[in-house]
Amino acid sequence: MTNRLNYTHFAEDVQFRQQLTRYAELFDAPIRRRWDKYLRDADRLKSILSKALLYHALRREYPNCTPANFVLRYDALGRPYIDQPGFDFNISHSRDLIACAVSYDGCIGIDVQSKADRNSFLRFGKAVAGLAPQMKTIDLEEWTSLEAAGKCAGSGLKDLKSVLDRKKEFVIRSVPIDREFVCRIATRTSIDIHPERLNHQELTRSIDNQIRESEKTRYHANFSLPKTGHFAAPPATYAAGR
């Protein structure tokens, strides 16, 4: 199986926005309620778009995969996951760039940061570094690496000192996906990863295919009625849907 880093740029496009809104309906109610809490519509759509990147990557290995049979959930720390052995993914965005890293070789973390934010980050970095006595300052690249490591660990940067102490436990690498952004991937072991930039047309086709697959599944489920008139047991799903 191929570990992937799918990424795209979000743009204001009416038809694509409508497509993302349709796509959101494929997800369980708890996920949709999370999206409803966003104050800015653009942020909500970016979050939905990040899931389109995720499922596009999954469908390279599982062609019939949809949000219905590879169910997205959140753990107690608010980290999204899909219950599939050995599988992990992580999402990051900065400005209009959205990236999703997918691993079939254990946990993974990703962080992306716009280089245009470097000057403002220098001031922020000095303040953040004060939380860790061994650091006087922290630059954009180092922060991006720490974010990726913290996300791979599953805790984020809630305890910066802890992440700094454990940084050597992770393999952190730079992935050049866009010259205007810094991108770091963190894993427990060294893995190969395949970056792929996707445009809105490619993602629209992927979403259309998932919608059709979901409609086909519902159609067959509705007509799987025994003579008693009661619904038959739902078809078995992949392990990820448990």
N, C-alpha and C positions, 0 to 999 in steps of 0.2 A: 504494500500500500504506500502511496506517495503522500508525504507530509507537504502541506501547501500553505502558502501565504497569499491569500486573495485580497486585492485592494482596489479601490475605486475613488473617484472624486464626486462628491454630491453637487448637483447643479439644480437650479430652479427650473424645472420642466413640468408643466401642468400634467401632461399625459403620464409621465413617470411617477409623479406624486400620486395620481389616481391609482396607478398600478400597485404602488406600495401599500396604499390603503386597502385595496382588495386582498393583497397578500396577507396583511395582518389578520384577516378573518380566519386564516387557516390555523392560527395558534390558539392554545387553550385560553380560557377566560382569565386566569391569573396573570398571564403574560400581557394580554390586552389591557388589563387594568393598570399594569405598570406603565404602559405607553400612554394611557389616558392621563397620567399624573404630570406629564411634561407640560411646562408652561408655554414653551415655544414650539410651534408646529414643526419647524425645521429640525429641532432636536429629536422630536418624536419620529420623524421620517428617517433621520440618520440612524436611529436605533433599529428601526425596521429594516433599513437597508443593510445594516451590519449582519442581520440574520439571513438576509438573502445571500450575502457572501458566504456565510457558514454553510447553508444548505446547498449552494452551488458546488462547494468543495466536496461535501459529503456525497453528492450525486455522481461524482466521478468514480467513486468506489461502490456506491449503492444506488444504482440508476432509478429505483422506485422510491427512493427516500423522500419523505415529505415531513412537515411538522407534525403530522398525525401519527406516524409510526416511528419517528425518531423524536421523541417528545422533549422539548426544552423545559428545564426546571432551574430553580435557584436553590443554593444551599443556605445554611444558617448565616453565613457571612455575606450573603448577597452575590455570590459568584455563580454565574450561569454554568450549567453542565448538561450533558446528555449521557444517560446511563448506558454506556457501551464500553466493554472491557478494553483497557489500554488506550482508550480514546480521550483526548482533551482538546480544548480550543480556548482561545482568548481573543479579545477584541479591543481595539484602541482607535481613537480618532483625534485629530487635531485640525482645527479649522474645517476645510472641506474634504480632507483626506480621511478615509475610513479603511481600516485594515483588520483582517481576521486571519489568525494563524491556527492551523489545524494540525494536530499531531496524533499519529497512531503508535507512537513510541513513548508514551507517558506524558507527564505534565508539561505545559508550555505557558510562557508569558510573553506578551508583546507590548511595547509602548512606542508611540510615534509622537514627535513634537515638531512643530514648525520652526524652521531656522529664523523666520521673521520675528519670533518672540525672544530671540537671544538677549537683546539689550534689557528688556524688562525682566527677563529671567535672572540676570546677574544680580539685580537687587534682591529678588525673591530668594535666590540661592544662598546669599549670605544669611538671611533670616532662618532659612531651613537648616543650614549647616549648624546653627547654634543648638539644635536639638541633639546633635551628636558631638560630644567633646573632642573626638579625634579629628574633626574636620573644621577648617576655617572658612571654607566656601565650597560651593558645588556648582559645576557648570552644566550646561544643557545636556551634553552627551552623558555625563556621569549620572545626572538625574534620570535620564531616559533608561539607562542601564539598571539603575536601582528600581525604577518602576517595573521594568520587565521581570526582574528577579523577585520582587515582592508579589507580583501577580502570579508568577509560577509557583511560589510558595503557598499561595492561596490567601494570604493575609493582607496584601497590598502594603502600603507604607504607613500603616497605623503605628508601628513601632520602628522608626527609622534606624535606631541603633541596632536592633535585632537583625534587620535586613543587612546592614553593613557587616555585622559580625559573621553572618552566614553567606555572604556574597560568594566566597570561594566554593561553596557547594554547587554553584550553578555554572553552566557553560553559557556565556553571554557573547553574542556575535552581532555585528552590524550587518544589516541587509540593505543594500542601496536600491530602494524602490522608487525614490523620487528625489531629485537633487535639491528640492526646496525643503525637505524634511529629514529629520534624524529618525532612524528606525532601529530598534534593538529587540532581539529575540533571546529569551532565557529558557534553558532546558536543564534537566538533571544530567543528561549525557549528551554527547555530541551526536547530532542528527543531520541528515540532509533535508533541505526544504526547498520547495519549488515556488518561486514568486510568480504571480500572474496578475496583470492589470486587466480589469474588466470594465467595459463601457456599459452604458445604460441599455443599449440594444441587446447585448449578451445577457444581462441580468433580467431584462424583460422576457426574453425567451425562456430562461430558466424558471422564472416565476410562473409564466403561462403553463409550462409543462407540469409544475407542481400543482397548480390549480386544477388542471385536467386530470391528473392522477388522483387527487383528492375527490373530485366529483365522481370519477369512475369507481373509486372504492365505496363511496356513499351509495351510489346506484346499486352496486352488487349487494351491499349490506341490506338495503331496503327490500330487495327481492329474494333474500335468503330466508324466506318464511316457511316454517313447517306447516303441516296441515292443521295443526291446532290453532293457527292464527297468531301465535306468539313469535316474537323475533327470535331468530336463531342466535346462538352465541357469536360474539364478534370474532372475526378472523384473527388468527394469531399474528402478533406483531413481532418486529425485531426486538432483540434484547434491549435496545435503547428505549423502547416504548414502555418498558415495565414501570 
